[in-house]
Amino acid sequence: MDSSVPRHERRSKYSKKSDDTRTEFRRDRDRLIYSQAFRRLAGITQVVAPQEGQTLHNRLIHSIKVGQVSRGIAEHLAESGFKEAKPFLDPDVAEFAGMAHDLGHPPFGHAAEKELQELMSSLNTDSFEGNAQTFRILSRLCGSYDGRSYGLDLTRASLQATLKYPYFRIVDHREAGRKWSVYRGDRDAFEWCCGEAFVSQIDATAVLPPSNLEAQVMDWADDITYAVHDIEDFARIDVVPLDEMITEGEAWACFSDWMRSKWNMLGWQNADQALEGALACLQAHLPIEQYRRRVERDRLLSGFVANMVHDCIVQTKLKESGAARGFWGLKLKAGREAGSWELIRPPQLKLSVKALKEMVWYFVIDGPGLKSSQVGQRRAVRTIYEYFLEEATRITQGFSHVNLPPATQRSALVLKKKGVPIDAPRIACDALCELSELQASRLYSRLMGVHLGQSDLFSEPQEVGWFHR
């Protein structure tokens, strides 16, 4: 990052009240908590839809837990002798990134993301990416007030920490063609966030910068939380047969064969080592003679989660990274140039967590129970997208009264007033990603003529005052 851009600065230059005792980064966290975009996550799928009736994690609870684990990692590292890394690692920023990282998820999860990518790839070279949508929501869409389009008007540090892949999409690139964190249409926000020199360096060299330290913490916390809490959810309702996994029964054999085949097809290494590590974690924390007694199961599963999260936090280390210095180096007060830092995840534990995540894919996401739902979800996403595309196109034709969710419409009209060209396909994505799954289902029913209603589907209470400023 350009050393001339202060981490604490906001784009609006807004100053807090003199009696506000919160740090700038804590204010960012409060703004997020009070936002409609964060509340919406309560109605977004983690793995199984919230309205299915099971007491499973939704995307909001997952995000809160990722924030908690991110803070735990940051505080552990700060207390473990890595004092020189403190300019790069603030626990409030790490927690914010964990809580905000999934804001860009569309309704219906992975199925919807794939559908939007297919729809957008033929219309827009930026396609669709949940990480880039998160940055767009935070920096432009959520909370656009007073003729501004700064989103939640966050500090640079908090925005940077959400950039898991801090670059634009590059079509056909092995890495930047699959995942990216910024749309080219949001270049102005990206340049303000990281500095024009940072973005120009990417353009000039085509070298992809690594994520900064706080974003690395968020990414590792997301992996940990995804693995252990989803395993806990589906073991409690007997979808993941942990007793057969622990005893290396038929379910373990089938899962192992599937994972080896998948990793081989993708060119991933160390499948056997990952399987051994995952099995060792399960067997260490879930003794089978007790696990088979149903009355003990929930207690053991809670212990498994606590022990796994603890192990992942305390075994995480840091090392200084010269390779990243050119992008994320900061100039300290003494004038010395500080190097960037890289998060070191224990290799075996990292593989074990990856294999635990694969269990959820095998038994749940790719299982037969969700297949039919995903077909219907993709059809709904396509129908809603096409409807919103028509409405967004009307803005480009000069209409101001259009049927779009409030934040999307507000932001689009701000851009139009400033004379910025309107990208109708992108606005259609913005609109869809503002809906909860219940809103999306109801809108789809209306569009298909299944349920005819007249109420405003998009009405939501506005952000609560400006305490979160």
N, C-alpha and C positions, 0 to 999 in steps of 0.2 A: 504494500500500500504506500502511496505517496506520503512521505513523512510530513508534508505540509497540511494534510487534512486531519483535523482533530477528531478523535474517536467520540468525544462527548457531544459534538455539534449536531444540531438539528437543521434541516433544510429551511425551515421557516424562520430560524433565528429566534424563535419564541423563548422567552425567559420565564422560569418558574417564579412563583410568588415568593416574596422574601421570607415568609414563615413556613414554607414547605421544606421539611427536613429530609425528604427522600433524596437519594442519589438520582442522577439522570438515568442510570440503567434500571433502577427500581421503578422509576416513572414509566419507562418503556413496558415493563412487565404489567403494571397497572393498566396502562392503555390497552394492552392486549386482552386482559381479563374482562374489561368493560365493553369490548367490541362485539358487534353482531357476528362477525366472521368467526370468532372463537366460540361463541354460544352455538353457532350452527353445527359444530363438530359433534354435539350431542346427538344429532340426527343423521350422522354419517357412519357407514359401515366400517368397522375394523376388519373383521372377517365375515361375520354373519350379521345381517341387517338388524338394527336396533328394534324394529317393530316385530321381530320374530317371537318375542316374549321371553327369551332366555336372559338370565342375568349375566351377560357376557360383556366384555369390554367394548365400548363404542370408541369412536375416534377421539372424543374429548377426554375420556378417562385415560386412554393410551397416551395422549399428548401430555397430560398432567404428570403421568408417571415418567415419561421420557424427560420432562423438565426436572423432576425430582432426582432421577439418576444422574442427569447432567450436572446438577449442582453438587451431588455427592462426589462425583469424579473430580470436579474443579476444586472443591474444598480439600479433598484428600491430597491432590497434587500440591496445593498451596502449603499444606502442612507437612509435606514429605521432603522438604529440602530443595524444592525447585523455585527458589525465591527470584531468580533472574527471569523466570517466565511470567512473573506477575503482570507486567505491562500487556501481556497477550492473553491473559486468562482471568476473567472476572466471573465469579460464581453467578452473579445476577444475569450477566449476558449469556452464560452457558444455559442457565435455567430458561431464560426467555427463548433461546433458540430451540430448545427441546419442546417447549410448549407451543411454539409457532410453526414447527417444521411441516405439519400436515395441513395447513390452512388451504392449500391449493388442490386438495383432493376433490374430485367431482363426486356427485352422488353415485352410489353403487360400486365404488372402489375400482379394482384393477380392470374389470370388464369395461367400465365406462371410459377409463383412461385409454385403453386400446382402441375403442371405437372413436374417440375424439382424435387420436393420433391418425387414424385412417382417414377421417373426414378432413382434417386440417392439412394433411400432407399434400393433398391434391389442390389445395387452395392457398396455402401459406407456407413458405419455406421454414418458418419457425415451428410448424406443427403444434403439438400440445405436449406439455410436460408439467407434472404436478409441482415439481420444485420451482420451476420458472413461474408458475401461476402463484405460488406462495409469495415470491418476491414481488410480483405485480400487485397482489392484494395489499401487502404491507406498505409498499412504496407509492401506490397510486389509487387503488380502488376503495379501500376500507377507510371511511371517515373523511371523504373529500368535502371540505367545508370552505365557505367564504371565497368561492371562486378559485380555490387552490386544488391541486391534484397531487398532494404529498402523502396520501394514505394516512397512516397513523402518525406521520411526522416523527419518526423514530431517530435515535442517534445512529451515527455511522456504524458504531461497534455492533449494535443489535442487528442491523441489516446485514452486515458482513457475516455475522455468525450463522445466518440462515442460508448462506451461499455454499451449499454442499458441493456444487460443481460450478465454480465462479468463472463461467465463460458462456459464450453464445453457442447455439447449435451449429455444427459443421456437418453438412450432409455427407454421408459415406465415410466419415471419420470413425475409427474403431471405438473411440471413447466418446467424443463430443457429438457423435451421431446418435448415441443411445440415451445419454443423460446430459442435461445442462440446466443451469439455474437462472438464466436471464433470456428473455425474448429481445430480439434486436429493436423492437418497437419501444423498449424500455431502456434504451441506451443512456438517455439523459440521467435517469435515476441511478444507473450502474456507475456512470462517470462521477456523479456526485458522491455516491457511496464509497467508492474505492479510489477515486482520483482519475483524472484524464490520463495521466502517465501510465497508470496500471492497465487501463483498457487499451491504450495505444500500444503498449508493449505486447499485448496479446495479438493485436492486429498485425504488428510489424514482424513478429517472430513465429506466429502460429504455435507457440509453446503454451500448453495448457497449465495454468497455475494450480497448485494444490489449494485445497480449502485451508482457511486459517485455523489456528489451534482450537478456538471455541467451537467452530463448525465441526472439527474432527471429534471433539468431545460429544457434541450432539449426535453425530452419526453413530458413534460407538454405543451411546446410551440407547439410541433407537434400536439397534441390533439386539442389545441385551433385553430390552423390554419386550420387543416383538417376540423373541424366542421364549422367554420364561413365562410371561403372562399369558400368551396364547396357548402354550402347552398346558398351563394350569386350567384355563377356561375349558378346553375340550377334553381334558382328562376328567374333570368334575362331572361332565355329562356323558362320559364313556364313549366319546367319538375317537379319541386317541387311547388305544388300549395299552396303557403303560405297564400293566402286569405282564402282558405278552412281550413287551419291549424289554423290560428288565430281565426276564428269564430267557431272552433270546429265542422266543417261540416263533410260530409261523408268521405273525405280523411283523416281527423284526426282520426275518429273512426276506419277506416281500418288499418291505421298505428299503432294506439295504440294497437289494438288486435294482430297484427303481432309482435310487439315488446314484448308485455307481453308473448306471446307464445314462442318466441325465448329465452328470458331471463329465462323463467321457464325451458325450455329444457336444457339450459346451466348451470342451477343452480345459476344464478345471482340473487341478491336481489334488492329490492327497485325500481322495474320498475315503479310503480305508482308515486313514489316520483320524479323519473327522468323525467317522462312525464309532471308532474305538473311544474317542474322547467323549462323545455324547453319551454313549452307553456307560462309561465310567462315572460321568456326572449323575446320571439317573440312579445307578446302583449305589453310589455313595450317599445320596440324600433320600432315597426311597427304598428302605429295606423291604424286600418282597413279603416276608412273613408277617409284617405289620400292614403293608399296603393292601393286602388282600382282605383285610378286615375293614369293611366299609366305614365303620365308625372312626377309624384312624386315618382314613384317606385324606380328608380335608386338612387335618392338622399337618400331615406329612407334606402335602402339596404346598401349604403356606411356608413350611420350613425349607422346602426345595427352592422356592422363589427367593426367600430371604438369603439363603446361603449362596445361591448362584449370583445374585446381584452383588452381595458382599465380596465374593471372590473376584468378580470382574472389576469391581472398583479398586480394591486394594492391590491388585496385581498390575494395574495400568501405570505406565511410566512415561517419561518424556526424554527426548534427546534433541539437541540443537540441530537444525536442518539448514545447512548452507545452501542447498539447492533451492529452498523457498525464500531465501533472504532477499533476492531481487524483487520479489512480489510483495511480501508481507513484513519486511523489516521496518522497524520504527526507530525514529531518532529520539533517544532519551534526553532528559534535561541536561545531563552533563555533556551532551554533544556527541557521545559515543553511539555508533550505529549498532543496534541490537539485532542479533540474528533471529530468525524465526524458529519455531519449535514444532516438532513432530510428535504426535501421540503414538506410543508404543503399546500395542495390544499384545498380550501373551500369545504366541503363535498357536499353541495347542488349545488354549481357551477360545481363541478366535475361531478356530476350526470347529470346536465343539458347539459353539453358539450357532454357527452357520448350519450345522447338521440338525440342531434342534429346530431351527426355522424351517428346514426342509420337511420335518415331520408334519408341520401344519399344512404345508403345501400338499403333501401326499395324502393325508387323511381327510383334509377339509377342503382347501381351495380347489384342488384338482380332483376331488372326490365326486362321485356321481350325484350326491345330494345337491350340489350347487350348480351343476352343469345347466339344467333346465332354467334355473333362475337367471343365470348369466346371459342366456340367449334372449330372454325377455327384457333384461336390463339394457342390453346393447340396442335392442330395437327401440326401447323407450328413449334412450339417450339420442339416438339418431333423429327420431321424430321431434323431440324438444329442441335439439340443435337447429334443425331446419326451420322450425317456427321462429326461434330467436334470430336466426340469420335474416329472415324476411323483415322482422321488426328493426333490426340493426341497419339494414339497407335503407329503410325509410328515413333514418337519421341523415344518411348521406344525401338523401333527396330533399332535405330541407324540413322534414316534419320534426316537431318537438314533442308531440303527444304520441308516445309509443308504449307498448306493453312490455316493459323490461323491469327486472327487479331494481329497487331504488338505488343501490350503490353503483350498479353498472350504468344505469341511465344518467345519474348525476355526473359520474366521471366522463361519460361520452359527451355530454353536453358542455362540460368544462373544456374539453379538448376542442370541440367544434367552435366554441366561442373564441378560443385562442388561435383558430385557423389551422389547427393540426389536422392532417388528413385522417379520416375515420376509416379504420380497418374493420369492416363489418364481420368477417369471420372471427376475428379476435374478440370482438364485443359479444358475439354469440357464445363463445366459450366462457367469457366473464360472467354472463348471465346465468349459464347453466351451473357454474361453480359457486354461485351465490345461493343456490337452492339446497334445502335439506332433502333427504330421500322421500320424506312424506310429501313435501311440496312438489317434487318431481313426479311422484306417482299420481298425485291428484291432477297435475297439469296434463300428464299423458292421458289420463282417463277422459279429461275434457276434450283434448284434441282428437281422440279416437271416438268421441261420442258415447262413451260408456257411461259417464256420469256428467250430467249437465248442471252447472252451478253458476252463480253470478257474483259470489264474494271475491274479494281481492286476494288471490293466492299469495301475493308477494308481500303483503303487509307485515311489517315487523316493527316492534318498538325501536325508536332511535337509540343510539348509544347514550348511556345514562350521563347526562350533564357533561361537564368537562373535568370531573375529579381526576380522570385518567390523564389529563394534560400534565 
